[in-house]
Amino acid sequence: MRDASTIALGELHRAIGAEHWQGKTYRQFWTWFNARCIEIVGAADADDLDALGSALLEVRDTVEANGFMVASDRLDETIEADA
């Protein structure tokens, strides 16, 4: 992967910590997260897409581990410190 993609993924990893989203809703998180992933993929070179796809799946695993994967009926709930 190119440096720009690597930097963007690092920033994405740092920004998905629960402490950054405390007091906001899950909907706000997912709106931001999906838009950011689209931006990252859109800026990537075609040669990097396979590696980037794998890296984004790892980010998704972290999102799940951080407790952001919730049912759609919970999207408007506020994210607590222990999310």
N, C-alpha and C positions, 0 to 999 in steps of 0.2 A: 504494500500500500504506500501511497505517497504521503509525504509529511503532513500535508493539510488534512488528510483523512485521519491520520493517526492523532494529530492534535485535537481535531473535532471529537473523536471518540473519547479521548482523555477528558475533555471538558464535559462531555455527556456523562461519563462515569461519575465525575465529581458532582455534577448538578442533580443526580438522582438520589442523593442522600436525603433521608427523611427530614433532617434538620433544615434543609432548604425549603421544604414544602409544608412545614408545620404551620397550621392556621389557615392553609388554603384547602381547596376541595380536591378530591380525586379527579373530578372533571377538568379542573384547571391544570393538574399535572398531565393528564392524558392529552389534552389539547396542545400543551407545550411540547410534550415528548414526541407525539406523532409529527407535528410540524418540524421539529428539529431533526428527526430522522429523515424526513423527506428532503430537507435542505442538505443534509450530509450526503445522501445518495445522489441528489441532483448535482452536487458540485464534484462528485467523484469521476475519475476517468473510467472509461469502459473496462479497461484492463484490471481495475481494482475492485470491480463489483462483487466478484465471488468472495474475495477475502473480506470485503466490507460486510457482506451479508452474514458471514460467519461471526464476525466481530459484533455485529448488531444483535445476533442471537445470544451472545454472551451477555450483552448489556440487558437484554430482555430477562435473562435468568437472574441478574442482579435486581432488576425492577421487581420481579416476583419475590425474591428473597427479602426485599425491603418492605414488602407488604402492600404494594400499590395495585396489585391485581385484585380487583374487587368486582362483585356482581354489578350489573348496570343500575340496579335499584339503590346502590350505595354511592354513586358517582358524586352526588351533591353533599355527601358527608365531609366534615372537616378532618384533615389529616392530623392526627395527634403525634406527640413526640415519639411514641413507641411504635410507629407504623413500620 
